[in-house]
Amino acid sequence: MGTVRRQVKFLLPVLVLLGIFSGCASRSPVRVSFFAMDTLCAVTAYGTEASRAAELAEREMLRLDAMFSRMKETSPVSELNRRADGEATAVPEELFDLIGKATLFSERTNGAFDITVAPLMDLWNFKSESPRVPGRGEIEALLPLVGWKEIECDPSERTVRFRVAGMKIDLGGIAKGYASVRLAELMREAGVESALLSLGGNIAAIGKKPDGTPWQIGVQDPRNPQGILGTLSAADAYLITSGDYQRFFTADGTRYHHILDPQTGYPAQKGLVSATIISADGTAADAVSTALIVLGTDEAIRFWRESDDFEAVLVTSDSRVLLTEGLADQFTFLGEEAGYALTLIKR
């Protein structure tokens, strides 16, 4: 365990871990990496319990992968997708709770976040070696299968039913956020007070660095995998990014990314190419980061102004970096030479 052998064919990580070792010469970290939930995961932990905690974190991530992945035929999600057409299907408590949270975020974002996009994701086939651009008729034929309001959850029986035959769910936009919270909880319970968890674009900053200073997290330039647009100082927080550069393909000169607009069935194209969310709740941050890309620049700003549980760094298609005012003292802008302009967004 701990060795990554599979080649990753999309850009990772979307948040860059900086300064892990500065000021920590007397306390060497334990570092573990592995592959789960279709992404590269890395744990960097300090302290006498670091090795045990990192092992617990890896084991838990693999357990959650087996629970939530619809790519695994034996997972409860796959079983639900096979059986829930018109039939109330009992699911594990953890899955039931996460589906419930997902529908709450769907309601909160007016459907911009929607786990029922699975049939459309299959149609575009982003995760294969040969994704394709579907015909408009193919997309329109599947749109009736997309709609979070058609998920029926019965808490008394802990069952889930899809009201429309052919519906399926995909928890890819929320499961890693939930996992980051679970892993951080386990590591704290194991006695770790200083650690970083990186689950692809999902980072959990546990405590501060061993020298007492905040972790420094670099926000990647969406158009340059080697560049960063700035650094964020963070402690005891979750930092989660969604972007149009994480998984995409190009056909006939057009770029198609994997964040689909549930209303249209096409990749979201409303002005945002990257959304980094900073929150005390990793599950919420994961869902919100996806939703903001779908909402687009103006609606994303409005959504933030109406919320009180996250801050954001938004990157637009016209090379603007929009920083919400709660991060004014935590963000160092480095994108000017790359042609970006910084704007502070106030409530």
Secondary structure, DSSP 8 states (H G I E B T S, - for coil): -----S---S---SEEEE-SSTT-TTS--EEEEEEETTEEEEEEE-STTHHHHHHHHHHHHHHHHHHH-TTSTTSHHHHHHHH-BSS-EE--HHHHHHHHHHHHHHHHTTTSS-GGGHHHHHHHTTTSSS-----HHHHHHHGGG--GGGEEEETTTTEEEESSTT-----TTTHHHHHHHHHHHHHHHTT--SEEEEETTEEEEES--TTSS-EEEEEEETTEEEEEEEEEEESSEEEEEEETTSSEEEETTEEEES-B-TTTSSB--SSEEEEEEEES-HHHHHHHHHHHHHH-HHHHHHHHHT-SS-EEEEEETTSEEEEEGGGTTTEEE--TTTT-EEEEE--
